[in-house]
Amino acid sequence: MCGIVGYIGKRDVAPLLLEGLQRLEYRGYDSAGIVVSSPKSPALKMVKAKGRVRELEARVPKRFAGTTGIAHTRWATHGAPSDANAHPHLDAENQVAVVHNGIIDNASELRAKLTADGVEFLSETDTEVLTHLIARSQAVTLEDKVRETVRLVEGTYGIAVLHAEFPDRIVVARNGSPVVLGIGEKEMFVASDVAALVSHTRQVVTLEDGEMATLKADDFRTFTTEGSTTSSTPTIVEWEAESYDMGGHDTYMHKEISEQAEAVDRVLRGRIDDRFSTVHLGGLNLDARDARGVRRVKILGCGTSYHAGQIGAQLIEELARIPADAEPASEFRYRNPVVDPDTLYVAVSQSGETYDVLAAVQELKRKGARVLGVVNVVGSAIARETDGGVYVHAGPEVCVVSTKCFTNTVVSFALLALHLGRIRDLSVADGKRIIAGLRKLPAQISEILAGEAEIEKLAADYADAKSMMFIGRVRGYPVAREASLKLKEISYIHAEAYPASELKHGPLALIEPAMPTVAIVPDDDLLEKNRAALEEIKARDGRILAVAHQEQPKADHTIVVPKNEDELDSILLGIPLQLLAYHAALALGRDIDKPRNLAKSVTVE
């Protein structure tokens, strides 16, 4: 993995592909490459470079003409970052070029067979296996060569293929890794993400798993890996190209943090039903009878989505009084879970393509479970595979680390919890109270963001820490976990999160002046319990930064946030800690939008 771009038409292809790669830089990558050709000059010309797209661009010769091409940004899975391991990969005769997202599980076995047949490999990647298999295929058409190859491989792939003998086409295939076709006027595009397409076309076709496509300049067709034709009607992408620009901010992360008030307003818009003190979630496909039959809710996500799911589980328990919990999707499917017909499963993913979550959804569906999706990308794989769900409407999120999508996901869970609660036993009065709290959120988020300058000063005080501890109780604990993750992701400061109640069971051994503690201290029924934890830390000379609804006497510093309803406070308490992580990383000179070793949309295991 990580980013694929392709084009066939009449325009000079190299600038288009480089622009597309730049649009995909947010996904995280370590090298990049490009191959071009044309019907008049079908020989494949390739340039690759370890590092950023700008380094690839600097290597592209002035004479690099072509009207067809594929390009890639790679995030290493097989082999260290290097020019040789960068995509695309060519065969020995320079006839076939392949770019690939995913992992070929049986690559070692296939490589051994090809090596025994005399093939010499130039890279350590699993992708190069595909190149040689396609080149050695005896099939007549390129489509059949690719079809024959993908039948031999096990694992996940989104691939785009050029062949010098078929200069009028690009052939693509998908199994578990996104492939999106862009439909233009006498030109066609392909990408792993619509971000690379929207400046040229908003008409797209998203391939399903087990589906292939042939792109020609004036046409496209889709079909299965078995050869049968499929029908694909283009849909219109709702996001404009401008949504992917920085909009005057220095980084995408800062832009996206600043957009949260507007994003939350968007996820609420048109969904609140004042007459019945509830919300409308038309995409759930879950009627009142089915909702009342739910005995348990299990939420599955990874990373930030998992933390949002933890808050969501608490909201569902509190408002709907249904037992609920969250679990990492990456662990769930490997522990042979008991799938209960009375359990409602909820899959959470910003991209809607996260492989661990998608694989868990597919396993649940195979076992007959009802699964809902909470995703940001309309038409994504998880959105298509689930029985229904909620779109979080955060808009494009370009920074590798998630901020506004996390917030909107939690708000979406509040809507789901309110919906289920009002179907069950939540009173009209409580419904009105929660709705009033939801409506306050955008203004309260704006109030928090207005205090950024003070948070920036605090971040400078804490950026020299080698390690930090984050603590919270019940509603505050998932907030602490997400804040800890944010700091780790972009500042590279080691951080751990614990329930405040667990301090005395081991973590207190770490407390010293050099180990600051960030404490989540809401004004709720656990306020005094949380203050007792601060006393324990202070008694051991620990530095404390509190995030609270009022100044905390035992804290060295307090970030005061506005109070909402107890159930909704988690949504607000984490926002200043996004800014804390951001400004700590900025003070340390980190590459905030593209943190090391990470990718935005993780479509491999």
Secondary structure as GFF3:
##gff-version 3
##sequence-region A 1 605
A	DSSP	beta_strand	2	8	.	.	.	ID=ss1
A	DSSP	alpha_helix	13	23	.	.	.	ID=ss2
A	DSSP	three_ten_helix	25	27	.	.	.	ID=ss3
A	DSSP	beta_strand	31	37	.	.	.	ID=ss4
A	DSSP	beta_strand	45	50	.	.	.	ID=ss5
A	DSSP	alpha_helix	53	59	.	.	.	ID=ss6
A	DSSP	beta_strand	68	74	.	.	.	ID=ss7
A	DSSP	beta_strand	89	90	.	.	.	ID=ss8
A	DSSP	beta_strand	96	101	.	.	.	ID=ss9
A	DSSP	alpha_helix	107	116	.	.	.	ID=ss10
A	DSSP	alpha_helix	127	136	.	.	.	ID=ss11
A	DSSP	alpha_helix	142	150	.	.	.	ID=ss12
A	DSSP	beta_strand	157	163	.	.	.	ID=ss13
A	DSSP	beta_strand	170	175	.	.	.	ID=ss14
A	DSSP	beta_strand	180	183	.	.	.	ID=ss15
A	DSSP	beta_strand	188	191	.	.	.	ID=ss16
A	DSSP	three_ten_helix	194	196	.	.	.	ID=ss17
A	DSSP	beta_strand	203	206	.	.	.	ID=ss18
A	DSSP	beta_strand	211	216	.	.	.	ID=ss19
A	DSSP	beta_strand	219	224	.	.	.	ID=ss20
A	DSSP	beta_strand	229	230	.	.	.	ID=ss21
A	DSSP	beta_strand	235	236	.	.	.	ID=ss22
A	DSSP	three_ten_helix	241	244	.	.	.	ID=ss23
A	DSSP	alpha_helix	252	258	.	.	.	ID=ss24
A	DSSP	alpha_helix	260	268	.	.	.	ID=ss25
A	DSSP	beta_strand	272	273	.	.	.	ID=ss26
A	DSSP	beta_strand	278	279	.	.	.	ID=ss27
A	DSSP	three_ten_helix	282	284	.	.	.	ID=ss28
A	DSSP	alpha_helix	288	292	.	.	.	ID=ss29
A	DSSP	beta_strand	296	301	.	.	.	ID=ss30
A	DSSP	alpha_helix	304	315	.	.	.	ID=ss31
A	DSSP	pi_helix	316	320	.	.	.	ID=ss32
A	DSSP	beta_strand	324	328	.	.	.	ID=ss33
A	DSSP	alpha_helix	329	332	.	.	.	ID=ss34
A	DSSP	beta_strand	343	349	.	.	.	ID=ss35
A	DSSP	alpha_helix	355	366	.	.	.	ID=ss36
A	DSSP	beta_strand	370	375	.	.	.	ID=ss37
A	DSSP	alpha_helix	381	385	.	.	.	ID=ss38
A	DSSP	beta_strand	388	391	.	.	.	ID=ss39
A	DSSP	alpha_helix	404	423	.	.	.	ID=ss40
A	DSSP	alpha_helix	428	450	.	.	.	ID=ss41
A	DSSP	alpha_helix	452	462	.	.	.	ID=ss42
A	DSSP	beta_strand	467	472	.	.	.	ID=ss43
A	DSSP	alpha_helix	476	491	.	.	.	ID=ss44
A	DSSP	beta_strand	494	499	.	.	.	ID=ss45
A	DSSP	three_ten_helix	500	505	.	.	.	ID=ss46
A	DSSP	three_ten_helix	507	510	.	.	.	ID=ss47
A	DSSP	beta_strand	517	521	.	.	.	ID=ss48
A	DSSP	alpha_helix	527	538	.	.	.	ID=ss49
A	DSSP	beta_strand	544	548	.	.	.	ID=ss50
A	DSSP	beta_strand	557	560	.	.	.	ID=ss51
A	DSSP	three_ten_helix	566	568	.	.	.	ID=ss52
A	DSSP	alpha_helix	569	573	.	.	.	ID=ss53
A	DSSP	alpha_helix	575	587	.	.	.	ID=ss54
###
